[in-house]
Each structure stands twice: as structure tokens, then as C-alpha cells.
Amino acid sequence: MRMKTFRAANSTAAFAKVKAELGSDAVILSNKTVTENGCKGCEIVAAIDADPVTLKRSTRENVIEDALQDSIGWQREWSQIKGHILALMKPQMDLDSLTPKQKLALEYLEREDVDGKALTKVYCELREDRDCSIITALDSMVDTTPFGSKNWSGKFHAFAGPGGAGKTSSLVRLALKEKKAHPKTRICLATADGGRGKGRLVLKHYAELAGLAFREIITKDDFILLQKESNQFDMILIDLPGLPGQILLEEWMVLYGMHKCSDLAIHLVLNPYYSTAQFERFIEKYKSEQLASVIWTKLDEACTFGAILNMAFASKLPVSALSYGSGLKNSIAPATKEMIWRLLFMRKLPGGDIQP
């Protein structure tokens, strides 16, 4: 057995080192908080059964080869399957079988970058009933659960998603909105994003300004401590890091002990202008039983909004909030279906502005 100790600023960075050097088969033997030069960090001890005969020297060529074997193979196969299905379905989408109004609506959705799978579903709904409106056809494909204590009874809320998606700003905006609506609500902002990044400083700054509690989660021990003192708060909002490389959300949750927290809901924060391939990757990367909703951000920067429909259809997750504009005040709204329809068909942002 090969065993090694890894140290980093947080569990995420330490685990990334483990996977990079020992691979995904490594076993985590310990995960604890350490202090070095006055700074808290994470120490992970990991081990793997190593067969010297089968191990190969890491070179640029074999790293590329392994990556191709691990990812491109299944991606190509799945893309081919989807391509064949859509190729078979598209000839059957006889738009002349729809009413002129239905046909116009379907063509509009295609221009809004609604993908083939969702379009096929809409087409089938419309074809079955010539009196069916486009909103009625879409109604079963999109669900909303507006963010707020009224609709979300759980205490812990974690914000996950790729780097730069707007997790930290969305968390702050929702915390300020909740505090304004319910001044007596005891809110705690927590960061699990490394303890040294810009997001941590932003979170700490606004927590101090708004009179909210602030906590840092560097290792599993810190989350256990936060759970023990959770009776002091009505709502705990946790800023998760953008997960590097091949690290999956489920792996990260286990590493920090959050997978056992029955009172935790994870909200996936996304922008509408990622590519189709990226959205498919996000569904796999952030898959979790605790994943509860999608929050859409930077809507004022988007050219089309079909991605909202695509993700709702593919993930079956409700939309909980819509974020727009650069300011922290009056720039996020708990999502409703009416807001989504206005955004999709009228290009009207939740704040009332028309997106050109």
C-alpha cells in the first residue's frame, strides 16, 4: 500500500492533490484541520494499493491518452445516440400539422436556443391538441420554488456551481433580501471556498455590514462545529467552491461530511450562456440527492434564454431565483413561472427592464 500526506489551504485543494497524484481509487484515511505559520489549513492522509508493474511513468502523452479514454469515449457515444434519436424524430416534426400560432411559437423557441430534446417534447404536446397554447405545453416542463424561508423549510442552503457563475453575489443578495423581508431572521453566511479567496472577503464584508454571522469551513471539523451551533440561526447560507478538474460534487460533499446533513438543500448557480456541452457536463458534475434547485444569474448579459428551459427539462429541478444587474440591491428575485415566461417570450427581466 502506498500512503502519502497532502496539505493545502482547504479540503478541496488537498483532495485535488490526492486525485492528481494517487487517482480516483485513493482511500482517505484522515482529514483534519492543521495550523501552520498561524494559518489554518487541511491535512489529508490518503492511500492506494500500488502495483509497481502496472504503474506507468506520467508523461504529457500518456496523460492526454488517459484523458481521452476517460472522457471522450463516453461523450462521443452519448452524442451519437442523441444525434440518432433527434435525426429520427426531426422528420416526424411536421410543423404543418400545427396551427399557425403554434408553429410560430415553436420556431421562436428554436431561435431562443431551446435544444432538440425540449423542442420535441413541446411539439408532441402541441400536436396532440391543436387548441393547446405554447404556455400550456411548457407548463409541465418548468417548475419554480421561490427562494425564501416561506417555501424552503430547511436551515442549510449551499450554493454550488462553476467558478464565475455568481454564487457569492447570489448568496449575499438573497441573504439581504431575506433579512429585509424578515428583520428578526437570524442568518449565518459561511464560506467553504478556501478561506483566502476574494469570495471569502466579500462574504465577510457584507456579513459585517448587515449584522449577520460569518463562519469559515476549511475541513469536515468546521462543518461539524457549524452544525452544533446551528440552533443559533434560522438560515445558514454556504458558499461552495468551484470544483476543480474531475472532482464531483458528491465526492466533495462526502469529504466535508455534508452528505449526511438531512437539513441541507443545494442550489446550482448557472448563467444562461454556457454551451450545451457545458450544461451536460454540469448536470453530471453537480449531481446529488441534495441538489434542490437552479438559480440563474447574469440574465442581463444573456442573448437568449432557452437554456433555462433546456436545464429544467433535463434536470427536472425547479428554478428558485433569477438574478440580473450589477448591484446587490433589487437585482435578484424569487422565481415564478410568470417571470420565466416574460423572460423567454418578452425578454423582460424580473426588474422590469427589456433585454435587447
Kinemage of the C-alpha trace (Angstrom):
@kinemage 1
@onewidth
@group {chain A} dominant
@subgroup {mainchain}
@vectorlist {calphas} color= white
{ca met a 1} P 0.000 0.000 0.000
{ca arg a 2} L 1.231 3.462 -0.905
{ca met a 3} L 0.359 6.172 1.648
{ca lys a 4} L 1.010 9.914 1.493
{ca thr a 5} L 0.107 13.093 3.376
{ca phe a 6} L -1.222 16.112 1.483
{ca arg a 7} L -1.580 19.647 2.821
{ca ala a 8} L -3.423 22.615 1.333
{ca ala a 9} L -5.441 25.668 2.307
{ca asn a 10} L -8.670 23.634 2.373
{ca ser a 11} L -10.067 20.166 1.830
{ca thr a 12} L -10.965 20.867 -1.800
{ca ala a 13} L -7.412 21.786 -2.763
{ca ala a 14} L -5.959 18.910 -0.740
{ca phe a 15} L -8.353 16.408 -2.315
{ca ala a 16} L -7.464 17.714 -5.785
{ca lys a 17} L -3.823 16.910 -4.996
{ca val a 18} L -4.833 13.422 -3.872
{ca lys a 19} L -6.715 12.712 -7.103
{ca ala a 20} L -3.944 14.175 -9.249
{ca glu a 21} L -1.218 12.023 -7.667
{ca leu a 22} L -2.981 8.884 -6.457
{ca gly a 23} L -6.039 8.807 -8.709
{ca ser a 24} L -9.736 8.327 -8.005
{ca asp a 25} L -9.176 4.948 -6.307
{ca ala a 26} L -7.320 6.534 -3.382
{ca val a 27} L -8.745 5.935 0.095
{ca ile a 28} L -8.957 8.887 2.505
{ca leu a 29} L -7.524 7.759 5.855
{ca ser a 30} L -7.832 11.073 7.676
{ca asn a 31} L -8.989 14.633 7.042
{ca lys a 32} L -8.192 17.199 9.711
{ca thr a 33} L -7.544 20.878 10.309
{ca val a 34} L -3.940 21.894 10.975
{ca thr a 35} L -2.291 25.216 11.782
{ca glu a 36} L 0.902 26.213 10.020
{ca asn a 37} L 2.579 29.625 10.377
{ca gly a 38} L -0.548 30.894 12.099
{ca cys a 39} L -2.871 29.895 9.238
{ca lys a 40} L -5.493 27.166 9.335
{ca gly a 41} L -5.290 24.541 6.617
{ca cys a 42} L -6.232 20.986 5.773
{ca glu a 43} L -4.187 17.803 6.042
{ca ile a 44} L -5.372 14.674 4.256
{ca val a 45} L -3.717 11.280 4.593
{ca ala a 46} L -4.569 9.070 1.606
{ca ala a 47} L -3.520 5.611 0.475
{ca ile a 48} L -3.757 3.415 -2.593
{ca asp a 49} L -2.828 -0.161 -3.463
{ca ala a 50} L 0.017 0.316 -5.919
{ca asp a 51} L 1.334 -2.357 -8.249
{ca pro a 52} L 4.762 -1.238 -9.464
{ca val a 53} L 4.387 -3.375 -12.575
{ca thr a 54} L 1.235 -1.670 -13.745
{ca leu a 55} L 2.170 1.878 -12.821
{ca lys a 56} L 3.417 3.911 -15.745
{ca arg a 57} L 5.541 6.993 -15.815
{ca ser a 58} L 3.464 10.145 -16.062
{ca thr a 59} L 4.215 11.956 -19.311
{ca arg a 60} L 2.344 14.521 -21.308
{ca glu a 61} L 1.475 11.884 -23.895
{ca asn a 62} L 0.006 9.295 -21.547
{ca val a 63} L -1.856 11.960 -19.545
{ca ile a 64} L -3.550 13.066 -22.766
{ca glu a 65} L -4.218 9.455 -23.699
{ca asp a 66} L -5.832 8.722 -20.325
{ca ala a 67} L -7.980 11.833 -20.558
{ca leu a 68} L -9.190 10.855 -23.998
{ca gln a 69} L -10.010 7.347 -22.870
{ca asp a 70} L -11.839 8.523 -19.753
{ca ser a 71} L -13.936 11.289 -21.235
{ca ile a 72} L -14.116 11.485 -24.992
{ca gly a 73} L -15.227 7.887 -25.423
{ca trp a 74} L -18.446 8.112 -23.446
{ca gln a 75} L -19.132 11.683 -24.609
{ca arg a 76} L -18.850 10.678 -28.255
{ca glu a 77} L -21.011 7.609 -27.746
{ca trp a 78} L -23.735 9.554 -25.939
{ca ser a 79} L -23.633 12.370 -28.508
{ca gln a 80} L -24.052 9.830 -31.286
{ca ile a 81} L -27.026 8.241 -29.552
{ca lys a 82} L -28.692 11.617 -29.071
{ca gly a 83} L -27.908 12.560 -32.645
{ca his a 84} L -29.557 9.403 -33.975
{ca ile a 85} L -32.634 9.938 -31.808
{ca leu a 86} L -33.034 13.539 -32.942
{ca ala a 87} L -32.407 12.575 -36.563
{ca leu a 88} L -35.228 10.066 -36.305
{ca met a 89} L -37.533 12.482 -34.555
{ca lys a 90} L -36.992 15.622 -36.627
{ca pro a 91} L -38.569 14.308 -39.867
{ca gln a 92} L -41.624 13.445 -37.778
{ca met a 93} L -41.886 17.052 -36.579
{ca asp a 94} L -44.241 18.154 -39.317
{ca leu a 95} L -44.798 21.784 -38.431
{ca asp a 96} L -47.659 21.967 -40.928
{ca ser a 97} L -49.633 19.720 -38.561
{ca leu a 98} L -49.660 22.603 -36.066
{ca thr a 99} L -51.752 25.742 -36.135
{ca pro a 100} L -50.001 28.851 -37.485
{ca lys a 101} L -49.761 30.247 -33.947
{ca gln a 102} L -48.272 27.008 -32.567
{ca lys a 103} L -45.804 26.807 -35.451
{ca leu a 104} L -44.697 30.388 -34.891
{ca ala a 105} L -44.147 29.719 -31.188
{ca leu a 106} L -42.089 26.587 -31.867
{ca glu a 107} L -39.912 28.426 -34.380
{ca tyr a 108} L -39.403 31.205 -31.828
{ca leu a 109} L -38.220 28.703 -29.197
{ca glu a 110} L -35.712 27.290 -31.659
{ca arg a 111} L -34.289 30.779 -32.228
{ca glu a 112} L -34.011 31.138 -28.439
{ca asp a 113} L -31.637 28.128 -28.451
{ca val a 114} L -34.102 25.657 -26.980
{ca asp a 115} L -32.494 22.297 -27.820
{ca gly a 116} L -33.906 19.435 -29.865
{ca lys a 117} L -34.981 17.283 -26.930
{ca ala a 118} L -37.088 20.019 -25.369
{ca leu a 119} L -38.478 21.106 -28.749
{ca thr a 120} L -39.576 17.549 -29.498
{ca lys a 121} L -41.429 17.396 -26.198
{ca val a 122} L -43.174 20.710 -26.914
{ca tyr a 123} L -44.035 19.633 -30.454
{ca cys a 124} L -45.667 16.422 -29.225
{ca glu a 125} L -47.760 18.369 -26.714
{ca leu a 126} L -48.949 20.811 -29.373
{ca arg a 127} L -49.628 18.136 -31.969
{ca glu a 128} L -51.893 16.249 -29.570
{ca asp a 129} L -54.113 19.281 -29.055
{ca arg a 130} L -54.460 21.979 -31.692
{ca asp a 131} L -56.080 24.218 -29.073
{ca cys a 132} L -53.081 23.867 -26.765
{ca ser a 133} L -51.173 27.109 -26.204
{ca ile a 134} L -47.375 27.230 -26.020
{ca ile a 135} L -47.503 28.203 -22.324
{ca thr a 136} L -49.687 25.199 -21.547
{ca ala a 137} L -47.250 22.929 -23.379
{ca leu a 138} L -44.295 24.363 -21.470
{ca asp a 139} L -46.013 24.391 -18.089
{ca ser a 140} L -45.204 20.758 -17.253
{ca met a 141} L -41.557 21.191 -18.281
{ca val a 142} L -40.690 24.079 -15.949
{ca asp a 143} L -41.249 24.271 -12.214
{ca thr a 144} L -40.426 27.020 -9.708
{ca thr a 145} L -39.959 27.096 -5.942
{ca pro a 146} L -39.283 30.737 -4.994
{ca phe a 147} L -36.287 31.080 -2.685
{ca gly a 148} L -37.128 32.174 0.844
{ca ser a 149} L -37.956 30.801 4.269
{ca lys a 150} L -41.636 30.559 3.340
{ca asn a 151} L -41.020 27.923 0.660
{ca trp a 152} L -37.790 26.348 1.932
{ca ser a 153} L -38.122 24.920 5.428
{ca gly a 154} L -34.555 23.562 5.650
{ca lys a 155} L -31.960 25.522 7.605
{ca phe a 156} L -28.845 24.874 5.483
{ca his a 157} L -28.582 26.160 1.917
{ca ala a 158} L -25.421 25.564 -0.135
{ca phe a 159} L -24.672 27.411 -3.377
{ca ala a 160} L -22.769 25.298 -5.920
{ca gly a 161} L -21.671 25.874 -9.492
{ca pro a 162} L -18.748 26.672 -11.763
{ca gly a 163} L -16.323 29.464 -10.929
{ca gly a 164} L -17.538 32.882 -12.032
{ca ala a 165} L -21.198 31.868 -12.174
{ca gly a 166} L -22.126 34.302 -9.393
{ca lys a 167} L -22.523 32.027 -6.355
{ca thr a 168} L -21.179 34.510 -3.803
{ca ser a 169} L -23.119 37.516 -5.089
{ca ser a 170} L -26.345 35.471 -5.334
{ca leu a 171} L -25.885 34.260 -1.766
{ca val a 172} L -25.338 37.810 -0.480
{ca arg a 173} L -28.279 39.181 -2.465
{ca leu a 174} L -30.656 36.517 -1.171
{ca ala a 175} L -29.426 36.949 2.404
{ca leu a 176} L -30.003 40.723 2.271
{ca lys a 177} L -33.419 40.231 0.675
{ca glu a 178} L -34.466 37.722 3.341
{ca lys a 179} L -33.182 39.986 6.127
{ca lys a 180} L -35.106 42.949 4.732
{ca ala a 181} L -38.319 40.942 4.473
{ca his a 182} L -37.892 39.358 7.910
{ca pro a 183} L -35.626 41.575 10.085
{ca lys a 184} L -35.689 39.173 13.022
{ca thr a 185} L -34.388 36.235 10.984
{ca arg a 186} L -31.022 35.019 12.285
{ca ile a 187} L -28.853 34.429 9.218
{ca cys a 188} L -25.337 32.990 9.053
{ca leu a 189} L -23.111 33.291 5.983
{ca ala a 190} L -20.466 30.583 5.652
{ca thr a 191} L -17.674 30.120 3.138
{ca ala a 192} L -16.159 26.802 2.117
{ca asp a 193} L -14.243 28.469 -0.705
{ca gly a 194} L -10.687 28.133 0.561
{ca gly a 195} L -10.611 30.714 3.297
{ca arg a 196} L -8.236 33.014 1.399
{ca gly a 197} L -10.031 33.964 -1.816
{ca lys a 198} L -11.902 37.067 -2.891
{ca gly a 199} L -15.265 35.399 -2.289
{ca arg a 200} L -14.425 34.952 1.391
{ca leu a 201} L -13.609 38.655 1.809
{ca val a 202} L -16.811 39.722 0.034
{ca leu a 203} L -18.895 37.399 2.182
{ca lys a 204} L -17.251 38.502 5.406
{ca his a 205} L -17.562 42.183 4.453
{ca tyr a 206} L -21.302 42.048 3.790
{ca ala a 207} L -21.930 39.865 6.831
{ca glu a 208} L -20.342 42.561 8.996
{ca leu a 209} L -22.227 45.386 7.256
{ca ala a 210} L -25.595 43.651 7.558
{ca gly a 211} L -25.045 42.355 11.086
{ca leu a 212} L -25.039 38.725 10.001
{ca ala a 213} L -22.950 35.924 11.471
{ca phe a 214} L -19.966 34.645 9.473
{ca arg a 215} L -18.222 31.259 9.585
{ca glu a 216} L -15.413 29.558 7.643
{ca ile a 217} L -15.480 25.887 6.640
{ca ile a 218} L -12.000 24.595 5.873
{ca thr a 219} L -12.416 20.917 6.789
{ca lys a 220} L -15.107 18.496 7.950
{ca asp a 221} L -14.438 19.542 11.561
{ca asp a 222} L -15.585 23.088 10.807
{ca phe a 223} L -18.888 21.903 9.330
{ca ile a 224} L -19.489 19.630 12.323
{ca leu a 225} L -18.947 22.646 14.583
{ca leu a 226} L -21.360 24.724 12.494
{ca gln a 227} L -23.992 22.004 12.818
{ca lys a 228} L -23.574 22.013 16.594
{ca glu a 229} L -24.224 25.758 16.817
{ca ser a 230} L -26.945 25.794 14.130
{ca asn a 231} L -29.662 26.293 16.758
{ca gln a 232} L -28.428 29.894 16.989
{ca phe a 233} L -29.576 30.563 13.414
{ca asp a 234} L -32.750 30.361 11.341
{ca met a 235} L -30.931 30.141 8.000
{ca ile a 236} L -27.354 29.195 7.102
{ca leu a 237} L -26.138 30.019 3.577
{ca ile a 238} L -22.937 28.269 2.468
{ca asp a 239} L -20.748 29.411 -0.431
{ca leu a 240} L -19.216 26.312 -2.054
{ca pro a 241} L -16.071 26.474 -4.221
{ca gly a 242} L -15.937 25.953 -7.959
{ca leu a 243} L -14.836 22.324 -8.092
{ca pro a 244} L -11.569 21.786 -9.981
{ca gly a 245} L -10.829 19.112 -12.575
{ca gln a 246} L -12.679 15.835 -12.275
{ca ile a 247} L -13.870 16.352 -8.690
{ca leu a 248} L -17.605 15.706 -8.421
{ca leu a 249} L -19.996 17.425 -6.036
{ca glu a 250} L -20.916 14.120 -4.400
{ca glu a 251} L -17.233 13.452 -3.637
{ca trp a 252} L -16.810 16.938 -2.211
{ca met a 253} L -19.883 16.576 -0.003
{ca val a 254} L -18.535 13.331 1.469
{ca leu a 255} L -15.155 14.952 2.087
{ca tyr a 256} L -16.757 17.706 4.148
{ca gly a 257} L -19.359 15.489 5.827
{ca met a 258} L -22.248 17.424 4.284
{ca his a 259} L -23.759 14.388 2.559
{ca lys a 260} L -25.268 13.286 5.889
{ca cys a 261} L -26.929 16.626 6.579
{ca ser a 262} L -30.647 15.966 6.023
{ca asp a 263} L -31.418 19.655 6.527
{ca leu a 264} L -29.305 20.798 3.568
{ca ala a 265} L -30.521 21.945 0.141
{ca ile a 266} L -28.033 22.632 -2.659
{ca his a 267} L -28.800 25.310 -5.238
{ca leu a 268} L -26.959 25.121 -8.567
{ca val a 269} L -25.958 28.602 -9.772
{ca leu a 270} L -25.620 28.976 -13.558
{ca asn a 271} L -25.524 31.561 -16.352
{ca pro a 272} L -27.745 31.081 -19.442
{ca tyr a 273} L -24.915 31.496 -21.931
{ca tyr a 274} L -22.857 28.340 -21.330
{ca ser a 275} L -22.657 25.901 -24.237
{ca thr a 276} L -24.850 22.798 -24.495
{ca ala a 277} L -21.835 20.575 -23.791
{ca gln a 278} L -21.053 22.560 -20.636
{ca phe a 279} L -24.622 22.248 -19.359
{ca glu a 280} L -24.491 18.490 -19.892
{ca arg a 281} L -21.214 18.359 -18.001
{ca phe a 282} L -22.659 20.425 -15.128
{ca ile a 283} L -25.578 18.002 -14.751
{ca glu a 284} L -23.080 15.157 -14.263
{ca lys a 285} L -20.581 17.086 -12.147
{ca tyr a 286} L -23.125 18.520 -9.705
{ca lys a 287} L -25.426 15.506 -9.498
{ca ser a 288} L -26.575 14.929 -5.915
{ca glu a 289} L -29.636 13.795 -3.983
{ca gln a 290} L -29.387 17.094 -2.097
{ca leu a 291} L -29.472 19.183 -5.277
{ca ala a 292} L -32.765 21.056 -4.959
{ca ser a 293} L -32.958 23.959 -7.410
{ca val a 294} L -31.285 26.106 -10.070
{ca ile a 295} L -30.516 29.802 -9.659
{ca trp a 296} L -29.987 31.729 -12.907
{ca thr a 297} L -27.614 34.706 -12.804
{ca lys a 298} L -26.335 37.447 -15.131
{ca leu a 299} L -29.585 37.409 -17.100
{ca asp a 300} L -28.922 40.986 -18.203
{ca glu a 301} L -25.831 39.749 -20.082
{ca ala a 302} L -27.551 36.925 -21.988
{ca cys a 303} L -28.590 36.995 -25.641
{ca thr a 304} L -31.061 34.079 -25.421
{ca phe a 305} L -32.867 32.321 -22.585
{ca gly a 306} L -33.578 28.876 -23.999
{ca ala a 307} L -31.023 27.378 -21.596
{ca ile a 308} L -33.479 27.885 -18.720
{ca leu a 309} L -35.980 25.612 -20.444
{ca asn a 310} L -33.294 23.128 -21.505
{ca met a 311} L -31.926 22.744 -17.975
{ca ala a 312} L -35.384 22.479 -16.410
{ca phe a 313} L -36.311 19.709 -18.848
{ca ala a 314} L -33.007 17.825 -18.479
{ca ser a 315} L -32.525 18.117 -14.711
{ca lys a 316} L -36.166 18.191 -13.507
{ca leu a 317} L -35.052 20.797 -10.944
{ca pro a 318} L -37.193 23.829 -10.127
{ca val a 319} L -35.886 27.354 -10.606
{ca ser a 320} L -35.651 29.170 -7.277
{ca ala a 321} L -34.230 32.619 -8.136
{ca leu a 322} L -33.403 34.909 -11.059
{ca ser a 323} L -30.516 37.369 -10.778
{ca tyr a 324} L -29.852 40.371 -13.007
{ca gly a 325} L -27.881 43.604 -12.885
{ca ser a 326} L -24.637 44.511 -11.149
{ca gly a 327} L -25.920 45.931 -7.858
{ca leu a 328} L -26.623 43.879 -4.746
{ca lys a 329} L -29.982 45.542 -4.046
{ca asn a 330} L -33.090 44.901 -6.139
{ca ser a 331} L -31.153 42.647 -8.525
{ca ile a 332} L -32.469 39.207 -7.603
{ca ala a 333} L -35.998 37.840 -7.401
{ca pro a 334} L -37.515 34.598 -6.121
{ca ala a 335} L -38.517 32.844 -9.334
{ca thr a 336} L -42.068 32.394 -10.596
{ca lys a 337} L -43.284 30.823 -13.818
{ca glu a 338} L -44.688 34.162 -14.962
{ca met a 339} L -41.206 35.689 -14.665
{ca ile a 340} L -39.750 32.904 -16.792
{ca trp a 341} L -42.407 33.236 -19.495
{ca arg a 342} L -41.881 37.015 -19.624
{ca leu a 343} L -38.148 36.479 -19.865
{ca leu a 344} L -38.420 33.826 -22.563
{ca phe a 345} L -41.067 35.407 -24.795
{ca met a 346} L -40.894 39.135 -23.989
{ca arg a 347} L -37.199 39.380 -22.970
{ca lys a 348} L -38.401 41.202 -19.877
{ca leu a 349} L -36.096 40.942 -16.849
{ca pro a 350} L -37.674 40.432 -13.399
{ca gly a 351} L -36.828 44.057 -12.567
{ca gly a 352} L -38.952 45.273 -15.463
{ca asp a 353} L -36.211 46.182 -17.955
{ca ile a 354} L -36.431 44.898 -21.512
{ca gln a 355} L -33.377 42.948 -22.646
{ca pro a 356} L -32.452 44.000 -26.212
